[in-house]
Amino acid sequence: MPEVKITNARKRFSQNFLHDKNIINKIINVISPKLNDHILEIGPGHGALTYALLDKINFIEVIEIDRDLAKLMIEGQRSEKILLHQTDALKYNFSSSYKNKKMRLVGNLPYHISTPLIFHIIKYNQYFSDIHLMLQKEVAERVVSQPNSKIYGRLSVAIQARCNVEKFFDIKPNAFYPAPKVMSSIIKLTPKAPLEDQINVELNQILIAAFNQRRKKITNSLKGLLTIDQIKKANINPENRPENLTVDDFLNLSKARNK
């Protein structure tokens, strides 16, 4: 892997560049890339993970919003093995990278846009075999949290309804330059079969209503969306609060509203 020269980070892009080789190796081991994998990386920065992946695979696509970093990558080593999209990942149409073979997504997501970016990514679930993300630890724990937890919420259910989730390990701030003020974590999302379009819409509406009033009983937080009878027919106790419901419960409520 070539030596990566780290330049100044830009605050507006929430840039924290990974430089710890031991952590990079741990991430590579988790991803376990195969030679012909089609990997798409969000936010390659100076290429610390990019070049480590290219030691294992033939080719990589990367999305980089920073014009100067994009230029460095285009002009850098092994540029012939890198297809670069100099654009905002929040606006990227991931289906445009699909070439009749499911892709693997890897990303060190900027902390300030990680949640909307995850929601954008999972719209394209059908094109990915798996998704490995580096997130702020607090966000990662919300993604993988289970019912009856204070951090279990809309993000947890929305993602787990569409993906199997797994958290691997935490990363200390000193693995980055500049060092962030928070811990980071590596998680893996494995897409499930896509939800039916109408169930998709209903689930989103129910989650917003439920977790906007998470301390209320679901009969109250979902008032106007579902009747008590519909909630009971979904085999759910109307006295429960949103945080007590499982992902399957929320899917059953979405189906009940769709009948």
Buried (B, 14 or more C-beta within 10 A) or exposed (E): BEEBEBBEBEEEBBBBBBBBEEBBEBBBEBBEBEEEBBBBBBBBBBBBBBBBBBEBBEBBBBBBBBEEBBEBBEEBBBEEBBEBBBEEBBEBEBEEBBEEEBBBBBBBBBBEBBBEBBBBBBBBBEBBEBBBBBBBBEBBBBBBBEBEEEBBBBBBBBBBBBBEBBBBEEBEBEBBBEEBEEBBBBBBBEBEEEBEEEBBBBBBEBBEBBBEBBEBBBBEBBBEBBBEEBBBBBEBEBEBBBBBBBBEBBBBBBBBBEE
